[in-house]
Amino acid sequence: MNYKDSFHPYAWVSIFFWSLTAVLTRLALQYFSAFSLGFLRYLIASVVLLAVAALYKMKPPRPKDLLWFLASGGTGFFLYMIAYNQGQAVVTAATGSVVIAMAPVLTALLTWLIYREKIRPHQWAAVFIEFAGVAVLTLMNGVFSVNRGLFWLFFAALSLSIYNLLQRKLTKTYDSLQTAAYSIFFGTLLLAVFAPESFQALRHAPAIQWFYLLILGVGASAIAYVSWAKAFSKAKQTSQVSNYMFITPLLTSVLGFLLAGEVPDRGTLIGGGIIMTGVLIFNFGGMLFGPAERKKT
């Protein structure tokens, strides 16, 4: 495999940081509100990306594309961050990451409906398996009926799916740095409505919370989203990149246990296992089913 032209390394970088995000977000929410954390995280990312933009003399977006970047920032950062942080406040990091893992399923469905990207039969089967895994996660131990956090996280997954489609569109015209940077800039502007309470909380924040914010802002936002846009620019299909998001439950469970002492519950383990099975079928099932599927077409 020629990794120079591959989307895989860039997707892995993003997924690692986002797996870490699920853990650090819960730790940061012990001090900051969901709204303050969202604004401060992307404010830091914007400052970093502004410096990079100035260094590389990045060109501004064309006027006709401003609304597309506004939509990208609104769905991927404003709506997503509010819903994600609200959900993470009442579920474990591992459970939250599995629900957010519905985003690639929704992305695959939306790309099929909107962009007419072809999804092969074994990939459709994988989508249903992944949905079954989420159902197991939410229904076991009565979680679905009592935990409002799951509804917040589902809305976050939908917002992220729309963001993925917009990133796919924008990377056809702009490079990955421009696409991620301008989306984050617009998202931060929208989140600025929470600036007063955010700066008030930041004034008295302990050093460890500053550390969490820096990792979330620089690593999980600036680096991860630029890398994610780069992956979309190199992949042939949107779903090839978005399905990497299913790996986050496994990494998050490990990091949640190591950093926060969270022991994954039975629903997360069983549901996560089913989802990971679906991921393997989606990405590698073509090796087994490819010849048979081609004969039918």
C-alpha positions in Angstrom: 0.0 0.0 0.0 1.3 3.4 -1.0 0.7 5.4 2.2 1.8 8.7 0.6 -1.5 8.7 -1.4 -3.6 6.8 1.2 -6.3 8.2 3.4 -5.7 5.6 6.1 -2.9 7.3 8.1 -4.8 10.6 8.2 -8.0 8.8 9.4 -6.0 7.0 12.1 -4.6 10.3 13.5 -8.1 11.8 13.8 -9.6 8.7 15.4 -6.9 8.5 18.0 -7.4 12.1 19.1 -11.2 11.7 19.0 -11.0 8.6 21.2 -9.0 10.6 23.7 -11.6 13.4 23.4 -14.4 11.2 24.8 -12.3 10.7 28.0 -11.0 14.2 28.4 -14.4 15.8 27.7 -15.9 14.0 30.7 -12.9 15.1 32.9 -13.3 18.7 31.7 -17.0 18.7 32.2 -16.4 18.3 35.9 -15.4 22.0 35.9 -16.7 23.6 32.7 -20.3 23.7 31.4 -21.0 21.9 28.0 -21.3 25.3 26.3 -18.1 26.8 27.8 -16.1 23.8 27.0 -17.3 23.8 23.4 -16.4 27.5 22.9 -13.0 27.3 24.6 -11.9 24.2 22.8 -12.6 25.7 19.3 -11.3 29.1 20.3 -7.9 27.5 21.0 -8.1 25.6 17.7 -9.0 28.8 15.9 -6.0 30.6 17.4 -3.6 27.8 16.3 -5.1 27.6 12.8 -5.0 31.4 12.4 -1.2 31.2 13.1 -0.8 28.4 10.6 -2.9 30.3 8.0 -0.8 33.4 8.4 2.4 31.3 8.1 1.3 29.7 4.9 -0.5 32.8 3.6 -3.7 30.8 3.2 -6.2 32.3 0.7 -9.7 33.3 1.9 -12.7 31.3 0.7 -14.6 32.5 -2.4 -17.7 34.6 -1.5 -20.1 32.0 -3.0 -18.7 29.3 -0.7 -19.1 31.3 2.6 -22.5 29.8 3.2 -21.1 26.3 2.7 -18.4 26.9 5.3 -21.1 28.4 7.7 -23.1 25.3 7.3 -20.0 23.1 7.9 -19.1 25.1 11.0 -22.7 25.1 12.3 -23.2 21.4 12.0 -19.7 20.1 12.7 -18.9 22.4 15.7 -21.8 24.5 17.0 -24.7 21.9 16.9 -22.4 18.9 17.3 -20.4 20.3 20.2 -23.4 21.4 22.2 -25.2 18.0 21.7 -22.0 16.0 22.3 -21.1 17.7 25.5 -24.6 17.5 26.8 -24.7 13.8 26.2 -21.2 13.1 27.5 -22.2 14.8 30.8 -24.6 11.9 31.7 -23.1 8.8 30.0 -19.7 7.0 30.3 -17.0 7.8 27.7 -17.2 4.3 26.2 -21.0 4.4 25.9 -20.9 7.9 24.4 -18.3 6.9 21.8 -20.4 3.9 20.7 -23.5 6.1 20.1 -21.5 8.6 18.2 -20.3 5.7 16.1 -23.7 5.8 14.5 -22.4 8.8 12.5 -20.7 6.7 9.8 -23.9 4.7 9.3 -25.9 7.9 8.8 -23.1 9.2 6.6 -23.3 6.2 4.4 -27.0 6.5 4.0 -26.9 10.2 3.3 -24.1 9.8 0.7 -26.2 7.1 -1.0 -29.2 9.3 -1.1 -27.6 12.6 -2.0 -24.3 11.8 -3.8 -25.5 8.4 -5.1 -22.2 6.8 -3.9 -22.6 3.1 -4.5 -22.8 0.9 -1.4 -22.3 -2.8 -2.0 -24.5 -5.5 -0.6 -22.1 -6.6 2.1 -21.7 -3.0 3.2 -25.5 -2.7 3.5 -25.4 -5.8 5.7 -22.7 -4.2 7.8 -24.8 -1.1 8.3 -27.7 -3.2 9.7 -25.2 -5.1 11.9 -23.9 -1.8 13.2 -27.4 -0.5 13.9 -28.1 -3.8 15.8 -25.0 -3.1 17.9 -26.3 0.3 18.8 -29.7 -1.1 19.7 -28.1 -3.7 22.1 -26.2 -0.9 23.7 -29.2 1.3 24.3 -31.7 -1.3 25.3 -29.6 -3.4 27.7 -30.1 -2.5 31.4 -33.0 -0.1 30.4 -30.6 2.7 29.3 -32.7 3.9 26.4 -35.8 4.6 28.4 -34.1 6.6 31.1 -31.0 8.3 29.8 -31.6 11.6 27.9 -27.9 11.7 27.1 -28.4 9.1 24.4 -30.8 11.3 22.5 -28.3 14.2 22.7 -25.6 11.9 21.3 -27.8 10.7 18.5 -28.4 14.3 17.4 -24.7 14.9 17.6 -24.1 11.9 15.4 -26.6 13.3 12.8 -24.9 16.7 12.9 -21.5 15.1 12.4 -22.8 13.0 9.4 -24.0 16.2 7.7 -20.6 17.8 8.5 -18.9 14.8 6.8 -20.9 15.3 3.6 -20.0 19.0 3.6 -16.3 18.2 4.1 -16.4 15.8 1.1 -17.9 18.6 -1.0 -15.5 21.4 0.2 -12.3 19.3 -0.2 -13.0 19.0 -3.9 -12.3 22.8 -4.2 -10.1 23.6 -1.2 -7.2 21.9 0.4 -7.6 20.1 3.8 -6.1 23.0 5.8 -8.5 25.5 4.3 -11.5 23.3 4.6 -11.0 22.5 8.3 -9.8 25.9 9.3 -12.6 27.9 7.8 -15.2 25.5 9.1 -13.7 25.8 12.6 -13.6 29.6 12.3 -17.3 29.8 11.5 -18.1 27.2 14.2 -16.2 29.2 16.8 -18.0 32.4 15.8 -21.3 30.7 16.4 -20.1 29.3 19.7 -19.0 32.9 20.8 -22.5 33.4 22.2 -21.1 31.5 25.2 -17.9 33.6 25.5 -18.9 35.6 28.6 -19.5 32.6 30.8 -16.6 30.7 29.3 -14.0 33.4 30.1 -15.5 33.7 33.6 -15.0 30.0 34.2 -11.5 30.1 32.7 -10.3 32.8 35.1 -10.5 30.4 38.0 -9.7 27.1 36.2 -7.1 24.9 37.8 -4.0 24.0 35.8 -5.2 20.5 35.0 -8.2 21.9 33.2 -6.0 24.1 31.1 -4.1 21.0 30.2 -7.3 19.3 29.1 -8.3 22.3 27.1 -5.0 22.5 25.3 -5.2 18.8 24.2 -8.8 19.2 23.1 -8.1 22.4 21.3 -4.8 21.6 19.6 -4.9 17.9 19.2 -8.5 16.8 19.0 -9.6 19.9 17.1 -6.9 21.7 15.0 -4.8 18.6 14.2 -7.6 16.0 14.1 -10.0 18.0 11.8 -7.3 19.0 9.4 -6.2 15.4 9.2 -9.9 14.3 8.7 -10.3 16.7 5.8 -7.1 15.4 4.3 -8.5 11.8 4.5 -11.7 12.9 2.7 -9.6 14.6 0.0 -7.7 11.3 -0.7 -10.5 8.8 -0.4 -12.6 7.6 -3.3 -15.8 7.3 -1.2 -17.0 9.3 1.8 -18.0 6.1 3.7 -14.4 4.8 3.5 -13.3 7.5 5.8 -16.4 7.9 8.0 -16.4 4.2 8.9 -13.2 4.7 10.7 -15.3 6.4 13.4 -16.5 2.9 14.5 -13.0 2.2 15.9 -13.4 4.9 18.5 -15.4 2.7 21.0 -12.5 0.3 21.4 -9.9 3.0 21.8 -12.1 5.0 24.1 -12.9 2.0 26.3 -9.2 1.4 26.8 -8.4 5.1 27.4 -11.4 5.5 29.6 -10.2 2.7 31.8 -6.5 3.9 31.9 -7.2 7.6 32.4 -10.5 7.8 34.2 -11.0 4.4 35.8 -14.2 3.7 33.8 -14.9 0.0 33.5 -17.1 -0.7 30.4 -20.5 -2.1 31.3 -22.0 -5.2 29.7 -24.1 -3.3 27.2 -21.0 -1.4 25.9 -19.0 -4.5 25.6 -21.6 -6.6 23.7 -23.0 -3.7 21.7 -19.5 -2.5 20.9 -18.4 -6.0 19.8 -21.4 -6.2 17.4 -20.6 -2.8 16.0 -16.9 -3.7 15.5 -18.0 -6.9 13.6 -20.0 -4.7 11.3 -17.0 -2.4 10.7 -14.8 -5.3 9.7 -17.5 -6.5 7.3 -17.9 -3.0 5.8 -14.2 -2.5 5.2 -12.9 -6.0 4.4 -16.0 -8.0 3.4 -15.3 -7.2 -0.2 -12.4 -9.7 0.0 -14.9 -12.5 0.7 -18.0 -11.3 -1.1 -16.5 -9.2 -3.9 -16.4 -11.9 -6.7 -20.0 -13.1 -6.0 -21.3 -9.5 -5.9 -19.7 -8.7 -9.3 -21.3 -11.7 -10.9 -24.7 -10.4 -9.9 -24.1 -6.9 -11.4 
